[in-house]
């Protein structure tokens, strides 16, 4: 009987020790570590699987849709070089945001075409003028010209830097100059270049090398006066320059004798 009691007491002591080893604090730690280990294991497995799937479905081709001149396949490939994580995991929104950093890109949509192609639909800004040997875009941004295209329809402007910075709405300003250009064309006069100097004084250089000095005031009225008087100017083929900086009329300079003849209008 004494033996049985001893065995029983020993069993109770062992149970007591077991209870002590699993204190409430340790139980909390175990409860926290278990789900974390499960999550960590799951992440590891998903990363491994992601690598496998990316190798299985990489982005191998790109397609460019739309009438694009300045956004090329090469530019898109450069973007992909930093973001190509495979068809499954590539972040299209991040890729789109980076593409929009290109000043020529007005809008862009990107979609997946399985199993290996990304399709880029690009809407470009249009150049509206040449300003100081750079393209002026619809957005008002100036961009460097890498390869000059045949864009003879674009106005060619040479504008002082300070004066250029004071133009609040470049696109609107170009619309106004385009109207002037059309007025000159109505008289068979082709403008080769507009020049605006540091005093905001305007001049126009025609394709036939004639220079028209407009001045820094009343530009529109002076241009209208010139176009009205121009048909009456004699020896047009001998014109070297025209000065519109008069309250009434204008002055012309002829090539043959460089004499100025005042023409009242």
C-alpha angles and dihedrals in degrees: 000000000000088000092055092050090052091052091047093050090048090053091052091049091052091049090050091052090049091053091051093053091057099052120171090257093056091046090057091050091050091049091052097044096048098062091040091054090049091050092046091050091048092051091049091051092046091050091050091048090046091055090049093050093045089055089047095047109026122163102259102159140038129197124201118207128191135041100300128172105163104029107074138185087250092059091050091048089054089054091049092051089071098036107034105122096147136278094285101049107026112124105231094184092054090048090050093051091052091049090053089062087075105096091221094058112094095170136346137191124194127195137171122247108192139264101019114341136100116201117210119198106193129189111195132204113244123235109241101182146357109248120184090338093308132102117256108210130207087256091061093250122133116220132186119256111237097174119010110230129205096271101145090153091068120097114245112221133183107194130175110249095238092049091048091055090055094059103102098188110030094178092054091047091054091050089056092049091048088057089053089049091054091049090055091047089055085065092045090254116137117205113220097181143357115217124197115181132202091276091053090250112154129217134170127214113204126212089249089059095254114142120214116197109207102170132214099288136061091001096165094048092047092050091050090050091052094049090049094050098037097085089058095052111109124221093020090172089064096053115127101169143348124213116205096175095113131105088229127020130344142256127239130201120207126209098226100061105000088233118153115227117193112225114194117211 
